[in-house]
Structure formats: structure tokens, C-alpha cells
Amino acid sequence: SEMLNGRAALQHDTTDPKQLTKLCPNVDPRVAKSVMRALEPRVEQRTPTIDQFLHEIRDAQSVFIK
């Protein structure tokens, strides 16, 4: 999230991350969803593997890179 918007997503690791699309409206919604899921405070709600996270990001990129 910080790489995409230049701001910290978490504050002292106790609050929910700020919505990436509100901080950086031009971020693809699918990328934002994947990033927010990876930052989910509840472990069981996070993307289970880095491979799945990368797949989601690459899948979103494929729309723009052909």
C-alpha cells in the first residue's frame, strides 16, 4: 500500500488499514483489493500465500500489459 500511495497504511498496527482507493484513486480496484486483503489484521482473512497474492496482482496487470 505504501509503495502505491506514498503513505503508511497501518498506524501502530492497531487500526484497520486506510482504503487504498481513497488515498490513491487511480490504483486499479483489483490491485487495491488484493493489497487490502494482504493487510487484513485477521490472519484467517489474509491472502493465504505469496503465490496467490502475486497471481492476483499479475492478473490485474494483464489487463494493461498485453
Solvent accessible surface area in square Angstrom, and as a share of the most:
residue,aa,sasa,rsa
1,S,26,0.17
2,E,94,0.42
3,M,190,0.85
4,L,78,0.39
5,N,24,0.12
6,G,71,0.68
7,R,131,0.48
8,A,54,0.42
9,A,3,0.03
10,L,58,0.29
11,Q,87,0.39
12,H,171,0.76
13,D,115,0.60
14,T,116,0.68
15,T,73,0.42
16,D,102,0.53
17,P,15,0.09
18,K,79,0.34
19,Q,93,0.42
20,L,0,0.00
21,T,55,0.32
22,K,165,0.70
23,L,37,0.19
24,C,23,0.14
25,P,112,0.71
26,N,134,0.69
27,V,17,0.10
28,D,24,0.12
29,P,96,0.61
30,R,105,0.38
31,V,21,0.12
32,A,5,0.04
33,K,150,0.63
34,S,7,0.05
35,V,13,0.07
36,M,29,0.13
37,R,86,0.31
38,A,38,0.29
39,L,49,0.24
40,E,33,0.15
41,P,64,0.40
42,R,133,0.49
43,V,105,0.60
44,E,132,0.59
45,Q,91,0.40
46,R,92,0.34
47,T,19,0.11
48,P,96,0.60
49,T,74,0.43
50,I,118,0.60
51,D,104,0.54
52,Q,66,0.29
53,F,42,0.18
54,L,64,0.32
55,H,120,0.54
56,E,40,0.18
57,I,33,0.17
58,R,149,0.54
59,D,81,0.42
60,A,2,0.01
61,Q,84,0.37
62,S,55,0.35
63,V,75,0.43
64,F,145,0.60
65,I,119,0.61
66,K,211,0.90
